[in-house]
Amino acid sequence: MPGKESTPPFQSKLMPYRNEILKAWFRRQTLKEIQAMLRKHGITISLPGISLFIKRHKDKYDPRAIPQTKNPCAVKPSKDIGKSLKKLDELLARDTKEVAREYDRKRSRAEYNKKVEKQ
């Protein structure tokens, strides 16, 4: 329709306010409070419309989650990183069948110890 401001097809008019809506929802605000907040932005929508939008989007986004930092230096290196790297190199150099056999031996010993403890 000419002259009508609208969102693209198949896109909700609430999408620009998605983060605000979900943050309010996770803060346990009521649908009426969320509706009032949207009215301040010039959006009129029914309570069931807000509820459906939240149901559709709440699993895809959690505003309580801590955002990941882009700074790779945020992770502190271990003091003995040389030892760790050497141990990792040794582990990667081993034959996979040998590692599997060792794992099976450890698992069977653990199962045997559990049986002995029960008796």
KEVOFI-558683 format. One line per field, with one value per residue: x, z, y of N, C-alpha, C in turn; residue number from 0. Coordinates in pm, 1 decimal. Atoms other than C-alpha are relative to their C-alpha. Example, Ala and Ser with C-alpha at 12.3 -4.5 7.8 and 13.67 -1.06 7.14 Angstrom:
2
nc1 c(89.0|-82.0) .
nc3 c(0.0|-6.0) .
nc2 c(-119.0|-119.0) .
cac1 c(1230.0|1367.0) .
cac3 c(780.0|714.0) .
cac2 c(-450.0|-106.0) .
cc1 c(90.0|-77.0) .
cc3 c(0.0|73.0) .
cc2 c(120.0|109.0) .
vexlum c(0|1) .
//
This chain:
119
nc1 c(83.6|-82.5|13.1|8.2|-128.4|18.6|-119.5|-2.3|86.9|-39.2|-84.1|81.9|-34.9|-66.4|-140.4|-97.0|7.3|-10.1|-84.3|68.2|115.6|-46.5|-58.5|112.1|64.0|-84.5|5.0|132.4|100.2|123.1|25.1|54.5|-112.1|-72.2|85.7|-13.7|-132.6|6.0|84.5|-87.2|-75.3|95.5|43.9|121.2|12.4|81.8|-72.4|-33.7|-104.5|-127.5|-24.3|-45.6|-134.7|-92.4|-10.3|-75.9|-137.7|-70.2|-96.9|-111.6|-77.5|8.6|-68.7|-76.9|-128.2|-113.6|-52.5|-138.4|-90.2|-76.4|-139.6|-55.6|-89.5|78.2|-35.0|-135.1|-74.9|-48.2|-140.5|-83.1|59.4|-94.4|24.8|129.9|-13.6|-80.4|85.6|97.4|-70.5|-21.9|129.1|41.3|-91.4|28.2|90.9|135.9|37.8|-64.9|75.3|127.7|-25.6|-27.7|127.6|78.4|-59.6|35.4|142.9|28.0|-50.0|94.2|118.4|-38.9|-10.2|135.7|57.6|-67.7|46.7|136.6|3.0) .
nc3 c(0.0|2.8|-112.1|-128.4|-50.5|-44.0|-1.8|114.1|-18.7|-92.1|-108.7|-101.2|-32.8|-130.7|13.9|-46.1|-145.3|-49.2|-119.8|-111.0|-40.1|-68.1|-128.3|-90.5|-31.4|-92.2|-128.9|-52.7|19.2|55.4|139.6|2.8|-14.6|126.8|95.0|-28.3|46.7|145.3|34.8|-5.6|125.2|108.9|48.7|-64.0|23.0|-102.2|-95.2|60.6|99.9|-73.2|-54.7|109.9|37.7|-104.3|11.8|119.7|-2.4|-128.5|-0.3|87.7|-55.2|-144.5|-34.1|-123.7|31.8|2.9|136.7|13.1|33.6|121.8|-35.9|-27.2|-115.5|-121.5|-59.0|-54.0|28.5|-114.3|-33.2|59.3|130.5|73.9|-39.1|54.2|143.9|21.7|-31.2|107.8|116.2|-22.3|10.9|140.3|77.3|-27.2|87.3|-53.2|-52.6|-130.6|-93.1|-24.4|-88.3|-134.0|-53.7|-34.6|-120.2|-115.6|-24.9|-55.6|-138.8|-80.8|-18.4|-90.4|-134.5|-47.8|-38.5|-121.8|-110.0|-33.3|-72.0) .
nc2 c(-117.9|-119.8|-92.3|70.1|47.2|137.1|83.6|92.5|116.5|106.2|-49.9|-64.1|-137.9|1.1|40.0|-99.2|-11.1|137.4|9.0|-67.5|81.2|121.0|-39.5|-28.4|127.6|73.9|-71.2|34.3|-104.0|54.9|-34.1|-136.1|-92.7|3.3|-69.7|-142.8|-39.9|-7.3|-113.4|-118.1|0.3|-17.7|130.6|51.1|143.8|65.6|84.0|129.5|-20.0|-6.3|133.3|86.2|-43.8|46.8|145.7|30.3|-48.8|10.3|109.8|-33.2|-110.2|-14.1|-125.2|14.2|62.6|-90.8|-4.0|42.7|-109.1|22.6|-14.1|132.4|-7.0|12.4|128.3|-7.2|121.8|76.6|-26.4|105.0|28.6|84.3|139.7|40.8|19.7|119.2|114.1|9.1|53.8|143.4|66.7|-0.4|83.3|140.7|71.5|-6.5|131.6|13.2|-84.4|67.0|115.1|-52.2|-46.5|118.9|59.5|-83.7|14.3|132.4|-1.4|-77.1|84.7|108.2|-58.6|-25.5|129.0|45.0|-85.5|35.8|128.3) .
cac1 c(0.0|147.1|213.2|186.6|495.4|532.2|784.3|899.9|681.0|702.8|881.2|723.6|705.7|842.5|1178.5|1355.1|1249.5|1322.2|1605.7|1408.6|1101.6|1295.0|1493.3|1168.2|1019.0|1318.0|1294.1|942.3|757.1|395.5|264.4|74.2|397.0|568.8|270.9|298.7|671.6|598.9|326.3|592.4|778.5|459.9|385.6|31.5|-8.5|-237.1|-132.3|-166.4|52.5|327.5|288.7|325.8|631.3|794.9|715.2|868.4|1187.9|1268.8|1451.7|1677.3|1804.3|1885.2|1956.1|2091.5|2376.1|2715.3|2830.5|3152.6|3445.0|3630.1|3955.2|4159.0|4384.0|4097.0|4203.8|4504.5|4774.2|4882.4|5212.8|5343.7|5207.8|5523.8|5456.8|5095.8|5188.6|5452.6|5203.5|4949.4|5204.0|5286.5|4919.4|4852.4|5154.7|5024.7|4840.0|4462.3|4424.1|4671.8|4482.4|4154.9|4304.8|4436.2|4094.9|3925.3|4171.3|4106.2|3730.3|3734.0|3951.7|3706.6|3412.4|3597.7|3675.1|3307.7|3205.7|3464.1|3347.6|2985.6|3074.1) .
cac3 c(0.0|-92.2|194.5|460.8|672.5|730.2|802.0|527.5|466.4|732.7|981.5|1304.1|1392.1|1731.0|1591.1|1648.1|2014.6|2058.1|2310.1|2519.2|2521.2|2618.7|2886.9|3035.2|3015.5|3189.1|3457.4|3518.4|3393.7|3300.6|2945.6|3027.2|3140.2|2819.6|2619.3|2792.4|2714.3|2348.0|2343.1|2441.0|2123.6|1918.2|1878.7|1945.8|1982.8|2171.1|2474.4|2288.1|2011.7|2262.6|2421.8|2087.5|2001.3|2334.3|2294.3|1947.6|2046.4|2409.9|2334.9|2074.7|2296.8|2663.9|2769.4|3100.7|2922.8|2959.4|2620.0|2498.8|2483.3|2157.7|2343.8|2320.2|2602.4|2848.2|2905.7|3133.4|3021.2|3258.7|3440.1|3314.1|2961.1|2824.2|3022.2|2910.4|2544.5|2570.6|2730.9|2460.0|2186.1|2341.7|2361.9|2000.4|1877.6|2028.0|1825.8|1862.8|1913.3|2200.4|2362.3|2322.9|2484.6|2776.8|2822.1|2818.1|3077.7|3308.5|3267.3|3337.1|3647.7|3773.2|3717.2|3894.9|4192.9|4217.6|4228.1|4496.8|4709.6|4693.8|4830.8) .
cac2 c(0.0|335.0|570.8|303.1|247.9|-121.4|-390.8|-627.3|-931.8|-1203.7|-978.2|-867.0|-500.1|-601.6|-718.3|-384.3|-405.5|-776.9|-736.3|-489.6|-713.4|-1024.7|-842.7|-716.5|-1066.5|-1225.2|-954.0|-1089.2|-782.8|-843.8|-835.5|-516.2|-348.5|-460.6|-334.8|5.0|18.7|-51.9|211.6|467.9|367.0|412.5|41.0|-79.0|-453.8|-688.7|-890.3|-1223.1|-1079.5|-999.2|-1339.6|-1518.8|-1308.2|-1397.6|-1767.7|-1762.4|-1582.8|-1661.0|-1988.3|-1828.4|-1549.3|-1517.1|-1158.6|-1286.5|-1463.5|-1303.1|-1177.6|-1330.2|-1094.5|-1051.1|-995.8|-1316.8|-1195.3|-1234.7|-1594.9|-1607.0|-1848.9|-2120.4|-2077.0|-2407.6|-2382.9|-2542.4|-2860.8|-2867.3|-2826.2|-3096.4|-3335.3|-3254.9|-3320.6|-3658.6|-3747.5|-3648.1|-3842.3|-4167.7|-4426.2|-4398.2|-4772.8|-4761.0|-4475.9|-4667.9|-4980.4|-4775.6|-4616.0|-4958.0|-5090.5|-4795.7|-4831.2|-5204.5|-5149.2|-4887.8|-5125.7|-5406.0|-5178.6|-5082.7|-5450.0|-5524.3|-5229.5|-5346.5|-5689.8) .
cc1 c(88.3|-27.7|-4.5|139.3|-20.4|133.7|-1.5|-91.3|62.8|97.3|-89.0|44.1|68.3|149.0|100.1|6.4|16.0|80.9|-67.5|-115.7|45.6|67.1|-109.8|-67.7|81.6|12.9|-135.3|-99.2|-122.5|-14.3|-55.8|110.6|81.5|-79.5|9.9|134.8|-1.3|-84.6|80.7|81.9|-92.8|-49.2|-125.1|-14.1|-78.5|88.3|29.7|109.6|137.9|36.6|51.7|141.7|102.8|18.9|86.9|148.9|76.4|104.0|124.5|92.5|-20.9|75.1|80.3|138.3|109.3|54.9|146.3|85.5|77.7|148.8|58.6|92.4|-76.1|29.5|144.9|74.4|48.9|147.9|92.4|-59.4|91.3|-21.0|-129.4|8.9|79.8|-83.4|-103.5|63.6|22.4|-129.6|-44.5|87.0|-29.1|-99.1|-139.1|-45.5|60.8|-74.6|-132.6|18.0|25.3|-128.6|-85.5|54.3|-39.2|-146.7|-31.6|52.9|-96.5|-125.7|29.4|7.1|-136.8|-63.9|58.8|-49.4|-141.1|-6.6|45.1) .
cc3 c(0.0|120.1|135.6|40.6|60.9|4.9|-123.5|25.8|93.1|107.4|95.5|21.9|135.6|-9.9|42.5|152.0|69.1|128.7|119.9|53.2|79.6|133.3|101.8|42.5|100.7|135.0|67.1|-6.1|-65.7|-145.4|-12.8|13.7|-129.6|-107.2|19.6|-49.2|-152.6|-47.2|2.3|-127.8|-121.8|-60.1|75.6|-40.4|114.8|92.1|-57.9|-106.9|64.1|51.9|-107.6|-42.7|100.5|-10.4|-117.9|15.9|129.6|3.0|-82.6|61.1|150.0|39.4|128.2|-26.7|-6.6|-142.2|-3.5|-40.9|-125.2|27.9|31.8|121.1|131.1|72.0|45.1|-29.9|128.6|23.5|-65.1|-133.7|-84.5|30.3|-61.7|-149.2|-32.2|22.3|-110.9|-126.6|12.7|-18.6|-145.7|-86.0|18.9|-99.1|63.6|57.7|137.7|105.1|34.4|93.6|143.3|67.4|44.5|125.9|124.3|35.0|63.5|144.2|92.2|27.3|98.2|144.1|59.4|47.6|129.9|120.1|42.9|83.5|140.8) .
cc2 c(124.6|88.6|-67.8|-47.3|-137.4|-70.9|-88.2|-119.6|-102.5|48.1|77.5|143.6|9.8|-33.3|107.2|12.2|-135.1|-10.5|63.6|-84.4|-121.4|32.3|27.9|-129.8|-80.1|70.1|-17.9|115.3|-63.0|42.4|141.3|103.8|6.0|74.2|151.6|52.9|15.8|117.2|130.4|13.5|16.1|-129.6|-40.5|-146.8|-60.8|-83.9|-139.1|10.6|5.4|-138.1|-95.3|37.0|-52.2|-150.6|-39.6|30.5|-25.8|-111.6|31.5|104.1|5.6|127.1|-8.9|-58.5|106.4|3.5|-39.1|118.8|-35.5|7.7|-137.1|-0.6|-14.1|-131.6|6.6|-130.4|-66.2|29.1|-102.5|-42.9|-88.6|-146.5|-50.9|-26.6|-125.5|-126.1|-20.7|-56.6|-150.4|-78.1|-8.4|-90.4|-149.0|-57.2|-0.8|-133.3|-22.2|81.0|-66.4|-119.4|46.5|47.1|-118.2|-67.7|79.6|-16.0|-134.4|-10.5|72.8|-82.0|-113.1|52.1|29.0|-129.5|-47.6|78.6|-38.0|-129.1|12.6) .
vexlum c(0|1|2|3|4|5|6|7|8|9|10|11|12|13|14|15|16|17|18|19|20|21|22|23|24|25|26|27|28|29|30|31|32|33|34|35|36|37|38|39|40|41|42|43|44|45|46|47|48|49|50|51|52|53|54|55|56|57|58|59|60|61|62|63|64|65|66|67|68|69|70|71|72|73|74|75|76|77|78|79|80|81|82|83|84|85|86|87|88|89|90|91|92|93|94|95|96|97|98|99|100|101|102|103|104|105|106|107|108|109|110|111|112|113|114|115|116|117|118) .
//
